[in-house]
Amino acid sequence: MAISTEILPSYLSLTREELKERIKKAYKILEECTLCPRNCKVNRLEGEKGICKTGILPFISSYNPHFGEERPLVGRHGSGTIFMARCNLLCIFCQNYTISHLGEGDEITLEEFSNIMLYLQNLGCHNINFVTPTHQVPQILGAIEIAIGKGLRIPLVYNSGGYESVETLKILEGIFDIYMPDFKYSDPEPALRYSKAKNYPETVKAAIKEMHRQVGDLIVNERGIALRGLLVRHLILPEGLAGTREVVRFLAEEISKDTYLNVMDQYYPCYKAFENPPLNRRITGKEFSDAVRMAIEAGLRRLDGITV
């Protein structure tokens, strides 16, 4: 595992002019929104809404120090997690469906958004962790600019479902030091059936390649706290629906054998999963152990909570 002493977040090296240009470019996309691969092409600046049902203002569900995230993010004082309301992927088994599908949350100003970041930093959180940020990239960048002026100085985490536009990700280069995408499916059929995103497998692979190009393998400090790099989450679904074998092959062979991977065993039926067998049951111990074995056999060396 790579170890480093403390380093400053990349965004502190950007000039104000560079950051403003990124923000301008991100907001421009909203005129005919192609921020994510849904390519709704609605004018969100004029109040039109696409699949994510999100407008021009930041739409936030909740924020708090989170101790249930991956160990390198949590440390002693927690990950400063901000749950963005709504979602661009909308999986039918989403465990946060009241936020993603039902829109539990409130619109706030950029100023208020920036104050949330500073509040979490002042509590001692090790990072600011934006959960489901994809459809609100311009708003996030606008609030980050304000927060930097107020003294923001901890790493930023892009915690997404993996359904990303590479062009949008390129706008984020040098701003986010830590990317944490899901890799939900490697097969188009379940991606279509459960998330209406047949192109998810090819899209998430391209996104992860771009994320890794920007930040590389995970770097932590002497206390094990993440400073920079890629973490990937893979939720095991019943009857192999997540396509684990291809997920771990791709990460090991096309990204890096030192990719930090969390093989997640916490699937349980939520929302519309009960109407869609076999998603109406938890996974078995064997399904999870088989997934871990596949990851090890693929050559991955950094599995969250598992000694390889």
Backbone torsions as a table, in degrees:
resi	resn	phi	psi	omega
1	MET	NA	132.9	179.4
2	ALA	-69.2	134.5	179.4
3	ILE	-121.7	141.2	178.9
4	SER	-144.7	154.3	168.8
5	THR	-75.2	175.6	-177.4
6	GLU	-59.9	137.8	173.7
7	ILE	-129.6	152.6	-180.0
8	LEU	-75.3	145.0	174.7
9	PRO	-57.5	146.4	-175.8
10	SER	-60.3	-34.6	-175.1
11	TYR	-62.9	-21.0	178.6
12	LEU	-73.9	-12.8	177.7
13	SER	-92.6	-12.1	178.5
14	LEU	-74.2	141.1	172.7
15	THR	-74.2	158.3	178.4
16	ARG	-59.5	-37.1	179.9
17	GLU	-65.5	-40.5	178.5
18	GLU	-62.6	-44.2	-179.2
19	LEU	-65.5	-42.9	178.8
20	LYS	-61.1	-37.3	178.8
21	GLU	-65.6	-40.3	177.2
22	ARG	-62.7	-44.1	-179.5
23	ILE	-62.0	-44.8	179.2
24	LYS	-59.8	-43.3	-179.2
25	LYS	-65.1	-40.2	-179.9
26	ALA	-65.8	-45.4	179.7
27	TYR	-66.0	-32.9	178.1
28	LYS	-59.0	-36.3	179.6
29	ILE	-59.8	-31.5	-176.5
30	LEU	-68.5	-14.8	178.3
31	GLU	-64.7	-31.1	176.4
32	GLU	-147.3	79.1	-157.4
33	CYS	-61.7	116.7	170.2
34	THR	-127.9	33.6	-177.0
35	LEU	-60.9	-33.7	178.7
36	CYS	-127.0	174.2	-176.7
37	PRO	-67.9	-4.0	175.0
38	ARG	-67.3	-29.5	177.6
39	ASN	49.9	52.1	-178.1
40	CYS	-65.3	-30.4	177.9
41	LYS	59.4	31.6	172.5
42	VAL	-89.0	158.6	177.7
43	ASN	-93.6	92.6	-177.9
44	ARG	-71.2	-21.9	177.1
45	LEU	-68.3	-22.9	179.5
46	GLU	-103.1	13.5	175.8
47	GLY	93.2	-2.3	177.0
48	GLU	-73.0	148.3	-178.7
49	LYS	-130.5	140.0	178.7
50	GLY	-102.2	-147.1	-176.2
51	ILE	-59.3	-36.5	-178.3
52	CYS	-77.0	-9.9	177.1
53	LYS	54.6	33.5	-176.7
54	THR	-117.3	137.3	-177.1
55	GLY	-95.4	-135.2	-172.0
56	ILE	-97.4	-23.4	-178.9
57	LEU	-89.5	153.2	172.5
58	PRO	-57.9	136.0	-177.7
59	PHE	-121.7	106.4	-169.3
60	ILE	-115.7	137.9	176.5
61	SER	-93.8	-51.6	-178.5
62	SER	-163.1	169.4	176.7
63	TYR	-153.4	144.6	-178.6
64	ASN	-176.6	160.6	168.9
65	PRO	-66.6	125.1	-174.0
66	HIS	-110.4	128.9	-178.9
67	PHE	-111.1	9.3	180.0
68	GLY	-104.6	7.2	178.6
69	GLU	-83.3	-177.8	178.9
70	GLU	-60.4	147.1	-173.4
71	ARG	-54.4	-41.4	-179.3
72	PRO	-65.9	-18.1	178.0
73	LEU	-89.8	-30.6	-171.0
74	VAL	-82.2	-48.6	-177.9
75	GLY	52.9	-139.2	-178.5
76	ARG	-92.1	-30.6	-171.4
77	HIS	-110.4	2.2	174.8
78	GLY	90.9	163.9	176.0
79	SER	-93.7	129.6	-178.4
80	GLY	-77.2	86.2	-167.7
81	THR	-91.2	129.6	175.0
82	ILE	-118.1	114.4	179.8
83	PHE	-86.8	110.9	176.6
84	MET	-77.4	135.1	-178.7
85	ALA	-78.4	154.6	-176.0
86	ARG	68.2	-179.2	-173.8
87	CYS	-164.2	155.9	177.0
88	ASN	-97.7	-7.3	-174.9
89	LEU	-105.9	-46.7	170.8
90	LEU	60.5	56.1	176.2
91	CYS	-66.2	140.6	-175.7
92	ILE	-72.1	-11.4	-179.5
93	PHE	-108.7	17.7	-173.5
94	CYS	-58.0	128.2	179.5
95	GLN	-77.8	-12.4	174.2
96	ASN	-112.7	39.2	-171.4
97	TYR	-63.4	-26.6	178.4
98	THR	-65.8	-27.2	176.9
99	ILE	-86.4	-51.4	-171.8
100	SER	-74.1	-45.1	-176.8
101	HIS	-92.5	-42.9	-173.0
102	LEU	-91.0	-10.7	174.3
103	GLY	73.9	36.2	177.9
104	GLU	-68.8	112.9	-178.7
105	GLY	161.2	-174.7	-177.1
106	ASP	-138.7	145.1	170.7
107	GLU	-77.8	138.3	179.9
108	ILE	-135.0	171.9	177.6
109	THR	-85.7	165.3	175.7
110	LEU	-62.2	-36.8	178.8
111	GLU	-62.2	-46.2	178.2
112	GLU	-63.3	-39.3	179.1
113	PHE	-61.3	-45.0	179.3
114	SER	-63.2	-36.6	179.9
115	ASN	-66.2	-31.5	176.3
116	ILE	-62.8	-43.0	178.9
117	MET	-60.6	-45.1	-179.8
118	LEU	-66.9	-36.2	177.5
119	TYR	-60.4	-46.8	-179.2
120	LEU	-66.3	-40.1	176.7
121	GLN	-61.8	-42.5	-178.5
122	ASN	-68.0	-21.9	174.9
123	LEU	-75.9	-10.9	179.8
124	GLY	99.7	8.0	179.7
125	CYS	-59.2	147.4	-175.0
126	HIS	-81.5	-15.1	-177.4
127	ASN	-162.6	167.5	169.7
128	ILE	-107.4	120.3	-168.1
129	ASN	-114.6	104.4	-178.8
130	PHE	-88.6	112.2	-178.0
131	VAL	-93.6	124.8	-176.1
132	THR	59.9	61.8	-176.0
133	PRO	-89.2	-12.0	-164.4
134	THR	-51.5	-46.1	-174.4
135	HIS	-85.0	1.0	-179.2
136	GLN	-128.6	29.2	-179.1
137	VAL	-56.7	-47.5	-179.3
138	PRO	-60.0	-42.8	-179.7
139	GLN	-64.1	-39.8	178.5
140	ILE	-63.2	-45.6	-179.4
141	LEU	-64.2	-40.6	178.5
142	GLY	-61.3	-40.6	179.3
143	ALA	-72.8	-33.9	177.7
144	ILE	-62.0	-42.2	179.1
145	GLU	-57.3	-44.6	179.6
146	ILE	-65.6	-42.5	-177.5
147	ALA	-65.3	-36.6	177.4
148	ILE	-60.0	-41.0	178.4
149	GLY	-64.6	-20.5	179.2
150	LYS	-97.6	-0.4	175.9
151	GLY	111.5	15.6	175.7
152	LEU	-60.9	134.2	-174.3
153	ARG	-151.4	13.7	179.3
154	ILE	-109.8	158.3	-176.4
155	PRO	-60.3	153.3	178.8
156	LEU	-109.2	136.4	-178.0
157	VAL	-112.6	127.5	176.7
158	TYR	-100.9	99.7	-169.5
159	ASN	-107.4	96.3	-167.7
160	SER	-127.7	170.0	176.6
161	GLY	-78.3	-3.4	177.0
162	GLY	88.6	-4.4	-179.2
163	TYR	-92.4	83.2	-166.8
164	GLU	-123.6	149.7	168.8
165	SER	-87.7	127.6	178.6
166	VAL	-60.8	-36.2	179.9
167	GLU	-63.6	-38.3	176.6
168	THR	-68.0	-41.7	179.4
169	LEU	-60.2	-35.8	-179.5
170	LYS	-63.7	-29.6	176.5
171	ILE	-65.1	-27.7	-175.1
172	LEU	-86.5	-6.7	-177.4
173	GLU	-60.1	130.9	-179.1
174	GLY	83.8	0.9	176.8
175	ILE	-110.8	-48.9	176.7
176	PHE	-95.2	127.3	176.9
177	ASP	-92.9	-21.1	-175.8
178	ILE	-128.6	123.0	174.2
179	TYR	-109.9	133.7	177.0
180	MET	-134.8	81.6	178.3
181	PRO	-86.7	152.9	163.2
182	ASP	-77.6	152.0	164.1
183	PHE	-122.4	93.0	-167.8
184	LYS	-81.6	-42.5	-175.9
185	TYR	-141.1	146.6	170.6
186	SER	-111.3	1.8	-178.3
187	ASP	-120.1	130.2	-178.1
188	PRO	-62.4	-30.1	-173.8
189	GLU	-65.2	-53.2	176.0
190	PRO	-66.4	-29.6	177.1
191	ALA	-62.4	-39.9	176.8
192	LEU	-70.3	-45.3	-174.6
193	ARG	-66.4	-40.2	-171.8
194	TYR	-104.0	-15.5	-179.9
195	SER	-135.3	4.4	-178.4
196	LYS	51.1	42.9	-177.6
197	ALA	-141.2	74.6	-176.9
198	LYS	-58.8	-30.3	-178.3
199	ASN	-87.5	11.0	-178.5
200	TYR	-56.2	-48.5	-175.9
201	PRO	-57.1	-48.3	-179.6
202	GLU	-68.9	-33.0	-178.8
203	THR	-69.6	-45.1	-178.2
204	VAL	-68.2	-33.4	177.8
205	LYS	-64.3	-44.7	178.3
206	ALA	-64.0	-39.0	-179.6
207	ALA	-65.6	-44.2	-179.5
208	ILE	-65.4	-37.7	176.3
209	LYS	-60.8	-42.7	179.7
210	GLU	-67.7	-42.2	178.1
211	MET	-60.0	-45.1	-179.4
212	HIS	-67.3	-36.5	176.3
213	ARG	-58.8	-39.3	-177.5
214	GLN	-73.5	-43.8	-168.9
215	VAL	-120.2	-13.8	178.3
216	GLY	72.3	-166.6	177.5
217	ASP	-68.7	159.1	-176.0
218	LEU	-64.2	131.8	174.3
219	ILE	-113.8	131.2	177.3
220	VAL	-123.0	161.3	177.0
221	ASN	-88.0	-173.6	-176.1
222	GLU	-65.8	-14.8	176.9
223	ARG	-97.9	5.7	178.5
224	GLY	81.6	13.4	-178.6
225	ILE	-89.6	132.7	-178.2
226	ALA	-65.3	132.6	176.4
227	LEU	-110.7	-36.0	-175.0
228	ARG	-166.1	147.4	173.2
229	GLY	129.5	-175.0	-174.9
230	LEU	-105.4	131.5	167.5
231	LEU	-122.2	141.0	-179.9
232	VAL	-123.0	139.6	175.1
233	ARG	-111.0	140.1	176.8
234	HIS	-137.1	109.5	-179.1
235	LEU	-85.5	121.1	178.6
236	ILE	-74.0	127.4	179.1
237	LEU	-108.3	157.6	179.2
238	PRO	-57.2	144.9	174.2
239	GLU	57.3	31.9	173.6
240	GLY	69.3	20.5	-175.3
241	LEU	-64.0	-22.6	-179.5
242	ALA	-78.7	-14.3	177.9
243	GLY	67.9	50.2	-171.8
244	THR	-59.4	-40.2	-175.0
245	ARG	-58.3	-42.8	179.8
246	GLU	-73.7	-33.3	177.5
247	VAL	-59.5	-51.9	-176.2
248	VAL	-71.4	-32.7	175.2
249	ARG	-61.1	-47.5	-179.7
250	PHE	-59.4	-46.6	-178.2
251	LEU	-63.4	-43.1	-177.1
252	ALA	-71.5	-39.4	-172.8
253	GLU	-95.4	-28.8	-174.3
254	GLU	-113.2	-10.2	175.0
255	ILE	-114.9	-81.8	179.3
256	SER	-169.9	141.4	175.1
257	LYS	-67.6	-14.4	176.2
258	ASP	-95.4	14.9	173.9
259	THR	-61.6	130.3	177.9
260	TYR	-80.3	114.9	-175.6
261	LEU	-120.9	130.8	172.0
262	ASN	-103.5	106.9	173.8
263	VAL	-83.3	110.8	-167.7
264	MET	-97.9	131.1	-177.1
265	ASP	-106.9	8.4	-169.7
266	GLN	-93.0	18.6	178.4
267	TYR	-61.1	134.4	168.7
268	TYR	-147.1	151.9	-175.0
269	PRO	-64.7	131.3	175.7
270	CYS	-139.9	161.2	172.2
271	TYR	52.9	-115.4	-175.2
272	LYS	-93.8	7.0	-180.0
273	ALA	-62.3	-31.3	-178.2
274	PHE	-63.6	-23.7	-178.8
275	GLU	-92.0	1.4	-172.3
276	ASN	-133.8	74.4	175.2
277	PRO	-56.9	144.3	5.6
278	PRO	-88.6	12.3	179.2
279	LEU	-70.1	-3.3	-178.7
280	ASN	-85.6	13.5	177.0
281	ARG	-138.5	160.4	173.1
282	ARG	-72.4	165.7	174.9
283	ILE	-79.3	160.0	177.6
284	THR	-91.0	165.3	176.1
285	GLY	-61.1	-35.8	-180.0
286	LYS	-68.8	-39.5	178.6
287	GLU	-60.8	-39.2	178.8
288	PHE	-70.8	-46.6	-178.6
289	SER	-64.1	-34.5	176.0
290	ASP	-63.4	-39.3	179.9
291	ALA	-65.7	-43.8	177.8
292	VAL	-62.0	-43.0	178.7
293	ARG	-60.0	-42.3	178.5
294	MET	-60.1	-41.5	-179.3
295	ALA	-64.1	-43.0	179.9
296	ILE	-67.0	-44.1	179.7
297	GLU	-64.1	-29.7	177.6
298	ALA	-71.3	-17.0	177.9
299	GLY	102.9	5.9	178.0
300	LEU	-69.9	135.0	-171.5
301	ARG	-109.1	-10.0	-175.2
302	ARG	-126.2	85.9	179.3
303	LEU	-105.3	126.7	-175.5
304	ASP	-57.8	120.3	175.7
305	GLY	76.1	6.1	-177.0
306	ILE	-126.3	128.6	177.2
307	THR	-82.8	124.2	-178.8
308	VAL	-100.7	NA	NA
